[in-house]
Amino acid sequence: MDKKKSFLKSYRFSLILLAAMAAGCLLGRFRPDWAKPLKPLGDLFLRSLFMVVVPLVYFSIASAVSAMSSTFRFFRILGWMLLVFTVTGAIATTLMLVAVQWYPPALGFAYGTVAASAPVQHYNTFEQFLRALAVGDFVELLSMRNTLALIVFAILTGLAASAGGEKTKPFSAFLQAGYEVFVRVVGYVMYLAPIGLGAYFANLVVQYGGVLVGAYGRAMLLYYPLTVAYFFVAFTVYAFMAGGWRGMKRFWGKIAPPSLTALATGSSYVTIPSNLEAAEQIGVPADIRETMIPIGATIHMEGSCLAAVLKIAFVFGVFHMDFTSPEVLAKAMGVSLLAGMVISGIPGGGIAGEVLIMTLFNLPPESLPLMNAIGNLVDPPATLVNAVGDNVSSMMVARIMGGRGWMDRRAAAPSEARI
């Protein structure tokens, strides 16, 4: 009886979310006329989370950096973070490169089934990335379109507060208090989650249910199972590498809320609050989780790496181009990593990545709407992998920096765990 109560206490919210999402799927499948009017409820939940994400990201990163005992530790976290992000992205990319050789995603695709056309624009990727690092006016930082610039500003603020010593301690305390306040605000917003996620899933089924088995069915038949397999197998291995059996058990015991939020909303940013909470419950030190998860939501996209390879292989198949030569495969890996780790942080990064693919492989303009349609269809599972990958990556960095015993030093309150 005690075990049953403990299970219900630990998983009650996750079970409520699952039940709401299942109800939404059934409603969208059997009563689409009832599902469509519920869309505003899903929008209300999503907009409420978007509203609080910008200040949460700022206070999370700035307070974590300002509270670090040494700047050296912060740059160690950044260094290991980039290494882990690159390695996991490369693993995901390689997996999809192998899969598309075995199961060509465009086989039997009838060109002309494209429903919409995306505008062709010309992007200078390096210039766009540099512009994304800073904005022309402070108020522009308060927009999710400039998340990369917000992260840079938060890091600089935290470093300045840390370097100021006694004079800037009150400001460091303000940053910590701001973080605590917005964590509580997120908690209030999450009361809307069961209704909001249920409404979102109902409309996802109404909007994409038919398309998934239509023209793009073969590509989705490859992407969805492969992504689910990567989610369970790769993340289990990563969690085991980080903390052994105990780390694996903790990870899967706490990761349900951010997983469901990412799957339903298709937004890594909206998943940041529940991801931070899950990482804290797992035991990841505050300075690691509060640095990696917000930054990872911008530049760490394993699901997007998988999707980028699928897009390239798909358009190669549609236009009967060879996708087997070592040169093409190596180029596809580089472009996919670039799209999943660098371009994803640029405003409008999805279309920018697709234009980059079109340009580097000299593809016809008609390839752009093809890739754009795939991007929309794979968004929910891709976001699931993107967001949860940030969490398990923070566990691996905690293992690298804290040694085998990092899980024995349970993550205390944020103000205590930044060591």
C-alpha positions as CSV (number, residue, x, y, z in Angstrom):
1,M,0.0,0.0,0.0
2,D,2.8,2.4,0.9
3,K,4.6,1.6,-2.4
4,K,1.3,2.3,-4.3
5,K,0.9,5.6,-2.5
6,S,4.5,6.5,-3.2
7,F,4.1,5.6,-6.9
8,L,0.9,7.7,-7.2
9,K,2.6,10.6,-5.4
10,S,5.7,10.5,-7.7
11,Y,3.8,10.1,-11.0
12,R,0.4,11.7,-10.3
13,F,1.0,14.7,-12.5
14,S,2.6,12.7,-15.3
15,L,-0.4,10.3,-15.2
16,I,-2.8,13.3,-15.3
17,L,-1.0,14.7,-18.4
18,L,-1.0,11.3,-20.1
19,A,-4.7,10.9,-19.5
20,A,-5.4,14.5,-20.8
21,M,-3.3,13.9,-23.9
22,A,-4.9,10.5,-24.6
23,A,-8.3,12.1,-24.3
24,G,-7.3,14.9,-26.7
25,C,-6.1,12.3,-29.3
26,L,-9.3,10.4,-29.1
27,L,-11.3,13.6,-29.4
28,G,-9.3,14.8,-32.4
29,R,-9.7,11.4,-34.1
30,F,-13.4,10.8,-33.5
31,R,-14.9,14.2,-32.9
32,P,-12.8,16.8,-34.8
33,D,-15.7,19.2,-34.8
34,W,-15.4,19.3,-31.0
35,A,-11.6,19.5,-31.0
36,K,-11.3,22.6,-33.1
37,P,-13.1,25.0,-30.7
38,L,-10.7,23.8,-28.0
39,K,-7.6,25.2,-29.7
40,P,-7.7,28.6,-27.9
41,L,-7.3,26.7,-24.6
42,G,-4.1,25.1,-26.0
43,D,-3.0,28.5,-27.2
44,L,-3.6,30.1,-23.8
45,F,-1.4,27.5,-22.1
46,L,1.4,27.8,-24.7
47,R,1.3,31.6,-24.7
48,S,1.4,31.7,-20.8
49,L,4.5,29.6,-20.8
50,F,6.1,31.7,-23.6
51,M,5.3,34.8,-21.5
52,V,7.4,33.6,-18.6
53,V,10.2,31.8,-20.5
54,V,12.3,34.9,-21.4
55,P,12.7,36.1,-17.8
56,L,13.2,32.6,-16.5
57,V,16.0,32.0,-19.0
58,Y,17.7,35.3,-18.1
59,F,17.5,34.8,-14.3
60,S,18.4,31.1,-14.5
61,I,21.7,31.7,-16.4
62,A,22.6,35.1,-14.8
63,S,22.0,33.8,-11.3
64,A,23.9,30.6,-11.9
65,V,26.9,32.4,-13.3
66,S,26.9,35.1,-10.6
67,A,26.9,32.5,-7.8
68,M,29.8,30.5,-9.1
69,S,32.8,30.5,-6.9
70,S,35.1,30.8,-9.9
71,T,34.9,31.9,-13.5
72,F,37.1,28.9,-14.4
73,R,34.3,26.5,-13.4
74,F,31.8,28.3,-15.6
75,F,34.1,28.0,-18.6
76,R,34.7,24.4,-17.8
77,I,30.9,23.8,-17.8
78,L,30.7,25.6,-21.2
79,G,33.6,23.6,-22.6
80,W,32.3,20.2,-21.6
81,M,28.7,21.2,-22.6
82,L,29.8,22.0,-26.2
83,L,31.8,18.7,-26.4
84,V,28.8,16.6,-25.1
85,F,26.4,18.5,-27.4
86,T,28.6,17.9,-30.4
87,V,29.2,14.2,-29.7
88,T,25.5,13.4,-29.1
89,G,24.5,15.4,-32.2
90,A,27.1,13.5,-34.3
91,I,25.7,10.2,-33.0
92,A,22.1,11.1,-33.9
93,T,23.2,12.3,-37.4
94,T,25.2,9.1,-38.1
95,L,22.2,7.0,-37.0
96,M,19.9,8.7,-39.5
97,L,22.6,8.6,-42.3
98,V,22.6,4.8,-41.9
99,A,18.8,4.6,-41.7
100,V,18.1,6.5,-44.9
101,Q,20.5,4.2,-46.8
102,W,18.6,1.2,-45.7
103,Y,15.1,2.8,-46.1
104,P,15.1,5.6,-48.7
105,P,12.4,8.0,-47.4
106,A,11.3,9.4,-50.8
107,L,10.7,6.0,-52.6
108,G,7.4,6.2,-54.4
109,F,6.9,9.9,-53.6
110,A,4.8,11.6,-56.3
111,Y,6.1,15.1,-56.8
112,G,3.3,17.6,-57.0
113,T,1.8,16.7,-53.7
114,V,3.4,19.6,-52.0
115,A,0.6,21.6,-50.4
116,A,2.4,24.9,-49.8
117,S,5.4,26.8,-51.1
118,A,7.9,28.4,-48.8
119,P,9.5,31.7,-50.0
120,V,13.0,31.4,-51.3
121,Q,15.4,33.8,-49.4
122,H,19.1,34.2,-49.5
123,Y,20.9,33.7,-46.2
124,N,24.5,34.5,-45.2
125,T,24.7,32.0,-42.4
126,F,27.8,33.4,-40.7
127,E,26.4,37.0,-40.9
128,Q,23.0,35.8,-39.5
129,F,24.7,34.0,-36.6
130,L,26.7,37.1,-35.7
131,R,23.6,39.2,-35.8
132,A,21.8,36.8,-33.5
133,L,24.5,37.3,-30.8
134,A,23.5,40.9,-30.1
135,V,20.6,43.2,-30.7
136,G,20.4,46.9,-31.5
137,D,18.2,47.9,-28.5
138,F,17.9,46.5,-25.0
139,V,14.1,46.0,-25.4
140,E,14.7,43.6,-28.2
141,L,16.2,41.2,-25.6
142,L,12.7,40.7,-24.3
143,S,11.7,38.7,-27.3
144,M,12.1,34.9,-27.8
145,R,13.2,35.7,-31.4
146,N,16.5,36.9,-29.8
147,T,17.2,34.1,-27.4
148,L,20.8,33.7,-28.3
149,A,21.4,37.4,-27.6
150,L,19.5,37.1,-24.3
151,I,21.8,34.2,-23.3
152,V,24.9,36.2,-24.1
153,F,23.6,39.1,-22.1
154,A,22.7,36.9,-19.1
155,I,26.2,35.4,-19.1
156,L,27.8,38.8,-19.2
157,T,25.5,40.0,-16.4
158,G,26.4,37.0,-14.3
159,L,30.1,37.4,-14.8
160,A,30.0,41.1,-13.9
161,A,28.0,40.4,-10.8
162,S,30.4,37.7,-9.8
163,A,33.5,39.9,-10.5
164,G,32.1,42.8,-8.4
165,G,32.7,41.0,-5.1
166,E,31.0,42.6,-2.1
167,K,29.7,45.6,-4.0
168,T,27.6,43.5,-6.3
169,K,26.3,40.9,-3.8
170,P,22.9,42.6,-3.5
171,F,22.5,42.4,-7.3
172,S,23.5,38.7,-7.2
173,A,20.8,38.2,-4.5
174,F,18.3,39.9,-6.8
175,L,19.2,37.6,-9.6
176,Q,18.7,34.6,-7.4
177,A,15.4,35.9,-6.1
178,G,14.2,36.6,-9.6
179,Y,14.9,33.0,-10.5
180,E,13.0,31.7,-7.5
181,V,10.0,34.0,-8.3
182,F,9.7,32.9,-12.0
183,V,10.0,29.2,-11.0
184,R,7.0,29.8,-8.9
185,V,5.2,31.6,-11.7
186,V,5.8,28.6,-13.9
187,G,4.3,26.4,-11.3
188,Y,1.1,28.4,-11.4
189,V,1.0,28.3,-15.2
190,M,1.5,24.5,-15.1
191,Y,-1.9,24.1,-13.5
192,L,-3.3,24.8,-17.0
193,A,-1.1,21.9,-18.5
194,P,-3.7,19.1,-18.5
195,I,-6.3,21.2,-20.3
196,G,-3.8,22.9,-22.5
197,L,-1.9,19.8,-23.6
198,G,-5.1,17.9,-24.1
199,A,-6.5,20.6,-26.4
200,Y,-3.1,20.8,-28.3
201,F,-3.0,17.0,-29.0
202,A,-6.6,17.1,-30.2
203,N,-5.8,19.7,-32.8
204,L,-2.5,17.9,-33.8
205,V,-4.5,14.9,-34.7
206,V,-7.0,16.9,-36.6
207,Q,-4.3,18.9,-38.5
208,Y,-1.8,16.2,-39.3
209,G,-3.5,12.9,-38.9
210,G,-4.3,12.5,-42.6
211,V,-1.0,13.9,-43.9
212,L,1.1,11.5,-42.0
213,V,-0.3,8.6,-43.9
214,G,-0.4,10.5,-47.2
215,A,2.4,11.8,-49.4
216,Y,5.0,12.0,-46.7
217,G,4.0,8.7,-45.0
218,R,7.1,6.8,-45.9
219,A,9.4,9.5,-44.5
220,M,7.3,9.7,-41.3
221,L,7.4,5.9,-41.1
222,L,11.2,6.1,-40.9
223,Y,11.5,9.2,-38.7
224,Y,8.9,8.5,-36.0
225,P,10.1,4.9,-35.0
226,L,13.8,5.9,-35.3
227,T,13.3,9.0,-33.1
228,V,11.4,7.0,-30.5
229,A,14.1,4.3,-30.5
230,Y,16.8,7.0,-30.1
231,F,14.8,8.6,-27.3
232,F,14.6,5.3,-25.3
233,V,17.8,3.6,-26.2
234,A,20.3,6.4,-26.6
235,F,19.1,8.3,-23.6
236,T,19.1,5.2,-21.4
237,V,22.7,4.6,-22.4
238,Y,23.6,8.3,-21.7
239,A,21.9,8.2,-18.3
240,F,23.7,4.9,-17.5
241,M,27.0,6.5,-18.5
242,A,26.3,9.4,-16.2
243,G,25.0,7.7,-13.1
244,G,24.9,3.9,-13.6
245,W,21.7,2.0,-12.8
246,R,20.7,4.7,-10.2
247,G,21.2,7.5,-12.7
248,M,19.1,5.6,-15.3
249,K,16.3,5.0,-12.8
250,R,16.3,8.6,-11.6
251,F,16.3,9.9,-15.2
252,W,13.3,7.9,-16.3
253,G,11.5,8.5,-13.1
254,K,11.6,12.3,-13.4
255,I,11.6,13.0,-17.2
256,A,8.0,12.4,-18.0
257,P,6.7,16.0,-17.4
258,P,9.2,17.7,-19.7
259,S,8.9,14.9,-22.3
260,L,5.1,15.3,-22.5
261,T,5.4,19.1,-22.6
262,A,7.9,19.0,-25.4
263,L,5.9,16.4,-27.4
264,A,2.6,18.4,-27.1
265,T,3.9,21.9,-27.6
266,G,6.7,21.4,-30.1
267,S,8.8,24.0,-28.2
268,S,12.1,23.4,-26.4
269,Y,11.7,26.9,-24.8
270,V,8.4,26.0,-23.2
271,T,9.9,22.8,-21.9
272,I,12.7,24.7,-20.0
273,P,10.8,25.1,-16.7
274,S,9.8,21.5,-16.3
275,N,13.3,20.4,-17.6
276,L,15.0,22.4,-14.9
277,E,12.7,20.9,-12.3
278,A,13.4,17.4,-13.5
279,A,17.2,18.0,-13.5
280,E,17.0,19.3,-10.0
281,Q,15.1,16.2,-8.9
282,I,17.6,14.0,-10.6
283,G,20.4,15.7,-8.7
284,V,22.2,17.7,-11.4
285,P,24.1,20.6,-9.6
286,A,22.3,23.9,-10.0
287,D,25.1,25.7,-11.9
288,I,25.3,22.9,-14.5
289,R,21.5,22.6,-15.0
290,E,20.8,26.3,-15.0
291,T,23.5,26.9,-17.6
292,M,23.1,23.9,-19.9
293,I,19.3,23.5,-20.1
294,P,18.5,27.1,-21.2
295,I,21.5,27.2,-23.6
296,G,20.7,23.7,-24.8
297,A,17.2,24.8,-25.7
298,T,18.8,27.1,-28.3
299,I,21.9,25.3,-29.6
300,H,21.5,21.6,-28.8
301,M,19.1,19.8,-31.2
302,E,19.6,16.1,-31.6
303,G,16.1,15.7,-33.0
304,S,16.8,18.5,-35.5
305,C,20.0,16.7,-36.6
306,L,18.0,13.6,-37.3
307,A,15.4,15.7,-39.2
308,A,18.1,17.6,-41.2
309,V,19.5,14.3,-42.6
310,L,15.9,13.1,-43.4
311,K,15.2,16.3,-45.3
312,I,18.4,16.0,-47.3
313,A,17.9,12.3,-48.2
314,F,14.2,13.0,-49.0
315,V,14.9,15.8,-51.6
316,F,17.8,13.8,-53.0
317,G,15.4,10.9,-53.6
318,V,12.7,13.2,-55.1
319,F,15.1,14.6,-57.6
320,H,16.9,11.3,-58.3
321,M,20.3,12.4,-57.0
322,D,22.9,10.1,-55.6
323,F,23.0,10.0,-51.8
324,T,25.6,7.3,-51.3
325,S,29.0,8.8,-52.0
326,P,31.3,9.4,-49.1
327,E,31.7,13.0,-50.0
328,V,27.9,13.7,-50.0
329,L,27.4,11.8,-46.7
330,A,30.3,13.7,-45.0
331,K,28.8,17.0,-46.3
332,A,25.4,15.9,-45.0
333,M,26.7,15.2,-41.6
334,G,28.4,18.6,-41.4
335,V,25.4,20.5,-42.6
336,S,23.1,18.6,-40.2
337,L,25.3,19.4,-37.2
338,L,25.4,23.0,-38.3
339,A,21.6,23.1,-38.7
340,G,21.1,21.4,-35.3
341,M,23.6,23.3,-33.2
342,V,24.3,26.7,-34.8
343,I,21.6,27.7,-37.1
344,S,18.9,26.6,-34.6
345,G,19.8,29.5,-32.5
346,I,19.2,32.1,-35.3
347,P,15.8,33.7,-35.5
348,G,14.0,31.8,-38.3
349,G,16.6,29.0,-37.9
350,G,14.3,26.3,-39.5
351,I,14.0,28.0,-42.8
352,A,17.6,29.2,-42.7
353,G,18.8,25.7,-42.3
354,E,16.7,24.5,-45.2
355,V,18.0,27.3,-47.4
356,L,21.5,26.3,-46.4
357,I,20.9,22.7,-47.4
358,M,19.4,23.9,-50.7
359,T,22.4,26.2,-51.4
360,L,25.3,23.9,-50.4
361,F,23.9,20.9,-52.3
362,N,22.8,23.0,-55.3
363,L,19.2,21.8,-55.0
364,P,16.4,23.3,-57.1
365,P,14.1,25.9,-55.4
366,E,11.3,23.4,-55.4
367,S,13.2,21.5,-52.7
368,L,12.4,24.2,-50.1
369,P,8.7,23.5,-49.7
370,L,9.4,19.8,-49.5
371,M,11.8,20.2,-46.7
372,N,9.5,22.8,-45.0
373,A,6.6,20.3,-45.0
374,I,8.8,17.6,-43.5
375,G,10.0,20.0,-40.8
376,N,6.4,20.7,-39.7
377,L,5.5,17.0,-39.6
378,V,8.5,15.9,-37.6
379,D,8.4,18.8,-35.1
380,P,6.7,17.1,-32.1
381,P,9.1,14.1,-31.8
382,A,12.1,16.2,-32.8
383,T,11.3,18.6,-30.0
384,L,10.9,15.7,-27.6
385,V,14.5,14.5,-28.4
386,N,15.9,18.1,-28.5
387,A,14.5,19.0,-25.0
388,V,15.1,15.8,-23.1
389,G,18.6,15.6,-24.7
390,D,19.5,18.7,-22.8
391,N,18.6,17.1,-19.5
392,V,20.6,13.9,-20.0
393,S,23.5,15.9,-21.4
394,S,23.5,17.9,-18.1
395,M,23.8,14.6,-16.3
396,M,26.8,13.6,-18.3
397,V,28.6,16.9,-17.7
398,A,27.8,16.5,-14.0
399,R,29.5,13.1,-14.1
400,I,32.5,14.5,-15.9
401,M,33.0,17.4,-13.5
402,G,31.8,15.7,-10.3
403,G,33.2,12.2,-10.7
404,R,31.4,9.0,-9.8
405,G,30.0,10.4,-6.6
406,W,28.2,13.3,-8.1
407,M,24.8,11.7,-7.5
408,D,25.5,11.3,-3.8
409,R,25.7,15.1,-3.5
410,R,22.0,15.6,-4.0
411,A,21.1,18.9,-5.7
412,A,20.3,21.2,-2.9
413,A,18.4,24.5,-3.2
414,P,19.9,26.5,-6.2
415,S,21.7,28.9,-3.8
416,E,23.4,25.9,-2.1
417,A,24.2,23.7,-5.1
418,R,26.4,26.0,-7.1
419,I,29.8,24.7,-6.2
